[in-house]
Amino acid sequence: MTTVSALGSTPWAASGALARQPVAEATATPPSTVLQLGRSETASAVYDRPTGPTRSWASAPGDAISSLMQRNAANGTGSLGSQWRGLGGALLTRLAEQGGGYRQTLVQHAGGVAASDALASARDSAVTLQLRIRTQSGTTVELSIAVNRGSGPVQNGLQVDMRSSSALSDAERQALGALAEGFDQALAGLGRTDAPQLDLAGLLAYDDEQLSSLELTVRSPQADAPLRNFSLQANAREKRIDMQGTAGHVSLRLDAAVPLAAASEDVRQASIAQYLAQFDAAADHGHIGAELVAQLRQAFAQLHGANGDQAQPLDSTPSAVQNQVAPLLNGLADFELRIEGESRKTNQNGYLSEVSQARYGVAQQTSVQRTGGAGARGATGDITVTQTRSAVLQAQVLRALGEAEIDLKGGNYRRTDIDDESRGKTTVATVQGRIVRADAEQAHRQLLTYAKLLNHRAVETHTEPRERHQREDLLPGLR
């Protein structure tokens, strides 16, 4: 007589006493069998632990966010954007519609690993994202998403968490929900595998009557990640972006307001375009990588675009005086910008032919000095406004001597050192409520050093210093 006994394991259920345990969703595996010949007694059943991949949940799935997590986890080897897709917006939408907190974890692990161990390791070596928003009433909302690409017992995993420090008003929940689409757009850009991009306009357009500050951070444990670190901060005083990845490092701090009456949108857009053209020229001259330049342009345009026509008028200066002075400035809030990165180029034969390193910094500062009294009878509230601009570029470019690959190890290549500095200043002064001085100065200094190296020794060198000064009187154009 032949007796066949099925072997295998039964997935944990999400109901009854087991509902308090992690829920395991085991992958289907063919049952093992024991074949016994010439025996009439029934074979004892033997149970083996499954060895195939298993998915485990911290809480019973069934809601919309768990469904999104399951969809995204199915593409566990995809980009960060595919892991984040729709989750940030869904969490903010749930908060707007239902209020309260939310937490869920999904991990995939080997069948021989306990679900509790895998779930406890969900955040180990994970890429972590956090959005922190503070309302005008003082409530803090925190939202986080952790993506585990494979660490320890976890093959891949997702964890989301959302909480509020206190109850939210209906208006606050509505303001948070309005950021859902912009949040998803921001994550889609940051999560790109080929080249992280900035798409922050929707997130920066938060309702400042209900929300006082916003902070978004991303941290990756991988040193070679396309996006290793990212930080966005926005509040009533300033806006900041700090971004680091394989393309390099971008840092931008922007004042939240212009210190005079708002300039026209045409003036502001022309000023933004002028700065972007300046960035492109510096990138071309310093051989800065295209991806880093794109991130720089996006950060600058989007933060200034979010600034809109905000202005912080001078309390003791008549608006008529400020309205005269403002059009002579560029209409942009003051800022500090810095980028740093490396770039490589190959020639038509596919050989590495150029390696470059560059650091570039740009800043603008506006100061206002009151030169006339205010408040007393006959006082004019006159001012002298000085807007200074500076830019510094330092770069080193190494090029191959011929059509073959550049010989960095042997020290055989051409080297160009670039040291550029430019400074500009616009000064406007009023007396008795009328402009009496308006001028612009510009100075540019450049030093280029060329060298040919053989066996790490310079055999040919020469330098090219250049200087340029310019001053323009703006008063004739006002008369």
C-alpha positions in Angstrom: 0.0 0.0 0.0 1.2 3.4 -0.8 0.6 6.4 1.5 1.3 10.1 0.5 1.5 12.8 3.2 1.5 16.5 2.3 4.2 18.7 4.0 4.2 22.5 4.1 3.2 25.5 6.2 0.1 27.5 6.7 0.2 31.4 6.4 -0.8 33.4 9.5 -4.3 34.7 9.4 -5.2 38.3 10.1 -8.1 37.4 12.4 -8.9 35.9 15.8 -6.1 35.5 18.3 -3.5 35.9 15.6 -4.7 39.4 14.7 -2.4 40.7 17.4 0.6 39.1 15.7 2.5 40.3 12.6 0.6 39.2 9.5 2.6 37.0 7.2 1.7 36.6 3.5 3.7 33.6 2.4 4.5 33.1 -1.2 2.9 29.9 -2.7 5.3 27.0 -2.8 4.6 23.4 -4.0 4.1 21.1 -1.0 6.7 18.5 -0.3 5.7 14.8 -0.1 6.8 11.6 1.6 6.3 8.5 -0.5 6.3 5.2 1.5 6.0 1.8 -0.2 5.0 -1.5 1.4 3.7 0.1 4.6 0.1 0.1 5.7 0.3 2.5 8.7 -0.3 6.2 8.1 2.9 8.3 8.0 3.3 11.1 10.6 3.0 14.6 9.1 6.3 16.6 8.9 6.2 20.4 8.8 9.2 22.4 7.4 9.6 26.2 7.7 9.1 27.8 4.3 12.3 28.9 2.6 10.9 31.2 -0.1 10.4 34.9 0.3 7.6 36.0 2.7 5.8 39.3 3.0 4.9 40.4 6.5 2.7 43.3 7.7 2.9 45.1 11.1 -0.9 45.5 11.0 -3.6 43.8 9.0 -3.7 45.4 5.5 -6.9 46.4 3.8 -6.8 50.2 3.7 -5.9 52.4 0.7 -2.4 53.2 2.0 -1.5 49.6 2.6 -2.6 48.9 -1.0 -0.3 51.6 -2.2 2.6 50.1 -0.2 1.9 46.7 -1.6 1.9 48.1 -5.2 5.1 50.0 -4.6 6.9 47.1 -2.8 6.3 44.9 -5.9 8.9 47.1 -7.6 11.4 46.7 -4.8 14.5 47.1 -7.0 13.1 50.3 -8.7 13.9 53.9 -8.1 13.1 55.7 -4.9 10.4 57.6 -6.9 8.6 54.3 -7.5 8.8 53.3 -3.9 7.5 56.7 -2.8 4.9 57.0 -5.5 1.6 58.3 -4.2 2.4 57.6 -0.5 3.1 61.1 0.7 0.0 62.5 -0.9 -2.1 59.7 0.4 -1.0 60.3 4.0 -1.7 64.0 3.8 -5.1 63.3 2.2 -6.0 60.8 5.0 -5.0 63.4 7.6 -7.2 66.0 5.9 -10.1 63.7 5.6 -9.9 61.6 8.8 -7.4 63.2 11.2 -5.4 61.1 13.6 -2.2 59.2 13.1 -1.3 56.3 10.9 1.5 53.7 10.9 2.2 50.6 8.7 5.2 48.4 7.9 5.6 45.9 5.0 8.7 43.8 4.7 9.8 41.0 2.5 12.2 38.4 4.0 13.3 34.8 3.8 10.8 32.2 5.0 13.2 31.1 7.7 13.3 34.5 9.3 10.8 35.4 12.0 8.4 38.1 10.9 8.9 40.0 14.1 12.7 40.2 13.5 12.2 41.4 9.9 9.6 44.0 11.0 11.9 45.3 13.7 14.7 45.8 11.1 12.5 47.7 8.6 14.4 51.0 9.2 17.9 49.5 9.4 20.1 51.1 6.7 16.9 52.4 5.1 16.5 55.6 3.0 14.5 57.8 5.3 12.2 60.7 4.3 10.6 63.1 6.8 8.2 65.9 6.3 7.7 68.2 9.4 5.0 70.9 9.3 4.2 73.4 12.0 0.9 75.2 12.1 0.3 78.8 13.1 -1.4 77.5 16.3 1.8 75.5 17.3 0.8 72.0 16.4 3.5 69.9 14.7 2.7 67.3 12.1 5.4 64.7 11.3 5.2 62.3 8.3 8.0 59.7 7.5 8.6 57.1 4.9 11.4 54.5 5.2 12.6 52.5 2.2 14.7 49.4 2.9 16.5 48.3 -0.3 17.9 45.1 1.4 19.6 45.0 4.8 20.1 42.2 7.4 17.0 40.0 7.4 15.0 42.4 5.2 15.1 41.8 1.4 13.1 45.0 0.9 10.6 46.9 2.9 8.4 50.0 3.4 7.4 51.8 6.5 5.1 54.9 6.8 4.4 56.9 9.9 2.2 60.0 10.5 1.4 61.7 13.7 0.3 65.1 15.1 1.3 66.6 18.4 -2.3 67.8 19.0 -5.7 67.9 17.4 -5.9 70.0 14.1 -8.6 72.4 13.2 -10.6 71.9 10.0 -8.8 74.8 8.3 -5.4 73.3 9.2 -6.4 69.9 7.9 -7.6 71.5 4.7 -4.2 73.3 4.3 -2.3 70.1 4.8 -4.5 68.2 2.4 -3.9 70.9 -0.2 -0.2 70.0 -0.2 -0.8 66.3 -1.3 -0.2 66.8 -5.0 2.8 69.1 -4.5 4.3 66.6 -2.1 4.0 63.7 -4.5 5.5 65.9 -7.3 8.5 66.8 -5.1 9.1 63.1 -4.3 8.8 62.1 -7.9 11.6 64.5 -8.8 13.9 63.7 -5.9 13.4 60.0 -6.3 14.7 59.8 -9.9 17.5 57.3 -10.4 19.1 58.9 -13.4 19.3 62.5 -12.1 17.4 63.8 -9.1 15.4 66.9 -10.0 13.7 69.7 -8.0 10.0 70.1 -8.4 9.1 72.1 -5.3 6.6 74.7 -6.4 3.5 72.9 -5.2 5.0 72.1 -1.8 6.3 75.7 -1.3 2.9 77.1 -2.1 1.6 76.3 1.4 -1.0 78.3 3.1 1.0 80.6 5.4 -2.2 81.7 7.2 -2.6 78.2 8.6 1.0 76.8 8.4 4.0 78.6 9.8 6.9 76.3 8.6 7.8 73.3 6.5 10.8 71.0 6.5 11.5 68.1 4.2 14.6 65.9 4.6 15.9 62.8 2.8 18.8 60.7 4.1 20.4 57.8 2.3 23.0 55.5 3.9 24.7 54.9 0.5 27.6 57.1 -0.3 27.2 56.7 -4.0 23.4 57.3 -4.1 22.2 59.7 -6.7 20.5 61.6 -3.8 22.5 61.1 -0.6 21.1 64.1 1.5 18.4 66.6 0.9 16.9 69.3 3.1 14.3 71.9 2.3 13.3 74.5 5.0 10.7 77.2 4.6 9.4 79.7 7.1 8.5 83.4 7.6 12.2 84.3 7.8 14.0 82.3 5.1 14.0 79.4 2.7 16.8 76.9 2.4 17.8 74.0 0.2 20.8 71.7 0.8 21.2 68.9 -1.7 24.1 66.3 -2.1 24.5 63.4 -4.4 26.6 62.0 -7.1 26.4 65.2 -9.2 27.8 67.3 -6.3 26.5 69.7 -3.6 24.0 72.5 -3.9 23.3 74.9 -1.0 21.0 77.9 -1.3 19.6 80.2 1.5 17.1 82.8 0.5 15.6 85.6 2.6 11.8 85.4 2.8 11.2 89.0 1.7 12.5 91.9 -0.2 13.3 94.9 2.1 11.5 97.4 0.0 8.2 97.8 -1.9 7.6 94.9 -4.3 9.1 95.2 -7.8 6.9 94.3 -10.8 6.8 90.7 -11.9 8.5 91.6 -15.2 11.5 93.1 -13.3 11.7 90.0 -11.0 11.6 87.5 -13.9 14.2 89.5 -15.8 16.5 89.5 -12.8 16.0 85.7 -12.3 16.8 85.1 -16.0 19.9 87.3 -15.7 21.2 85.3 -12.8 20.5 82.0 -14.6 22.5 83.2 -17.6 25.3 84.1 -15.2 25.2 80.6 -13.7 25.4 79.0 -17.2 28.4 81.2 -18.2 30.2 80.2 -15.0 29.4 76.5 -15.6 30.7 76.7 -19.1 33.9 78.5 -18.0 34.5 76.2 -15.0 33.4 72.9 -16.7 30.7 72.2 -14.1 28.6 69.1 -14.8 25.3 69.6 -16.5 23.3 67.7 -13.8 24.6 69.9 -11.0 23.9 73.1 -13.0 20.3 71.9 -13.7 19.8 71.4 -9.9 21.3 74.8 -9.2 19.0 76.5 -11.8 15.9 74.7 -10.4 16.7 75.6 -6.8 17.3 79.3 -7.6 14.2 79.7 -9.8 11.8 77.8 -7.6 12.8 79.4 -4.3 12.6 82.9 -5.9 9.4 81.9 -7.7 7.9 80.8 -4.3 8.9 84.2 -2.9 6.4 85.9 -5.3 5.9 89.6 -4.7 6.4 89.4 -1.0 8.0 92.6 0.4 8.8 93.9 3.9 8.2 97.7 3.6 10.2 100.0 5.8 7.9 101.3 8.5 9.4 104.8 8.8 9.9 105.4 5.1 7.0 106.8 3.0 5.8 104.3 0.3 6.3 107.0 -2.3 10.1 107.0 -1.6 10.3 103.2 -1.6 8.3 103.0 -4.8 10.9 105.3 -6.5 13.9 103.3 -5.3 12.6 99.7 -5.8 12.6 99.7 -9.7 16.3 100.5 -9.7 17.1 97.3 -7.8 16.6 93.8 -9.1 13.5 93.0 -7.0 14.9 89.7 -5.7 15.3 88.7 -2.1 18.9 88.5 -0.8 20.5 85.1 -1.0 23.7 83.0 -0.6 24.4 80.2 -3.0 27.2 77.6 -3.1 27.8 74.6 -5.3 30.7 72.1 -5.5 31.2 69.1 -7.7 33.3 67.0 -10.1 32.7 66.3 -13.8 34.1 63.8 -16.3 34.1 63.8 -20.1 34.8 61.1 -22.6 36.1 61.7 -26.2 34.6 60.3 -29.4 36.5 57.1 -28.9 35.0 56.5 -25.5 38.1 57.3 -23.5 38.1 59.5 -20.4 39.6 62.7 -21.7 38.8 65.3 -19.0 38.3 65.5 -15.3 37.3 68.8 -13.5 36.6 70.0 -10.1 34.8 73.3 -9.4 33.5 75.5 -6.5 31.1 78.3 -7.2 29.5 80.8 -4.9 27.1 83.7 -5.5 25.6 86.1 -3.0 23.4 89.2 -2.8 23.0 91.6 0.1 20.8 94.7 0.4 21.3 97.2 3.1 19.1 100.3 3.9 20.4 103.3 5.8 17.9 106.0 6.9 19.2 109.5 6.2 16.1 111.5 7.0 13.9 111.7 10.0 10.4 110.1 10.1 7.4 110.8 12.1 8.1 114.5 12.8 6.4 117.3 10.8 8.2 117.9 7.5 10.3 114.7 7.8 10.9 112.9 4.5 12.1 109.5 5.6 15.0 109.6 3.1 17.1 106.5 2.6 20.3 105.3 1.0 20.0 101.7 -0.4 23.1 99.6 -1.3 22.7 96.3 -3.1 25.9 94.3 -3.4 26.5 91.2 -5.5 29.5 88.9 -5.6 30.5 85.7 -7.4 33.6 83.5 -6.9 34.6 80.6 -9.2 37.5 78.3 -8.5 38.1 75.3 -10.8 40.7 72.9 -12.0 40.4 71.2 -15.3 42.7 68.2 -16.3 42.8 67.2 -20.0 44.4 64.3 -21.9 47.5 65.2 -23.9 46.1 63.4 -27.0 43.3 61.2 -28.2 44.1 58.4 -25.7 42.7 58.2 -22.2 44.0 60.8 -19.7 47.0 59.5 -17.7 46.2 60.7 -14.2 48.3 57.9 -12.5 51.4 58.7 -14.6 50.9 62.4 -14.2 50.7 63.2 -18.0 48.1 65.8 -18.8 47.3 69.4 -19.3 46.0 71.4 -16.3 44.0 74.7 -16.2 43.4 76.5 -13.0 40.6 79.1 -13.0 40.2 81.8 -10.4 37.4 84.2 -11.1 35.9 86.9 -8.9 33.3 89.6 -9.7 31.7 92.2 -7.5 28.9 94.6 -8.2 27.1 97.4 -6.3 24.1 99.5 -6.9 23.6 102.6 -4.8 20.4 104.7 -4.6 19.9 107.7 -2.4 17.0 110.1 -1.8 16.9 113.7 -0.4 13.6 115.4 0.3 11.8 112.4 -1.1 13.6 112.6 -4.5 16.3 110.4 -5.9 19.6 112.3 -6.0 22.0 109.4 -6.6 21.7 106.2 -8.6 24.7 104.4 -9.9 26.0 100.9 -10.6 29.6 99.6 -10.3 31.0 96.3 -11.6 34.5 94.8 -11.1 35.7 91.5 -12.5 39.1 89.9 -11.9 40.2 86.6 -13.6 43.4 84.6 -13.4 44.0 81.6 -15.7 47.0 79.4 -15.1 47.9 76.8 -17.8 50.4 74.0 -17.4 51.5 70.9 -19.2 52.6 68.0 -16.9 54.9 65.1 -17.7 55.5 62.5 -15.0 53.8 64.9 -12.5 56.2 67.7 -13.3 55.2 71.0 -15.0 57.2 71.4 -18.2 55.2 74.3 -19.6 53.3 77.0 -17.6 51.9 80.5 -18.3 49.3 82.7 -16.7 46.7 85.1 -18.1 45.5 87.8 -15.6 42.5 89.9 -16.6 40.7 92.8 -14.9 37.7 94.9 -15.8 36.0 97.8 -14.0 32.8 99.6 -15.1 30.6 102.3 -13.6 27.3 103.5 -14.8 25.3 106.6 -13.8 21.6 105.7 -13.7 20.3 109.2 -12.9 20.0 110.4 -16.5 17.6 107.6 -17.3 15.3 108.8 -14.5 14.9 112.4 -15.8 
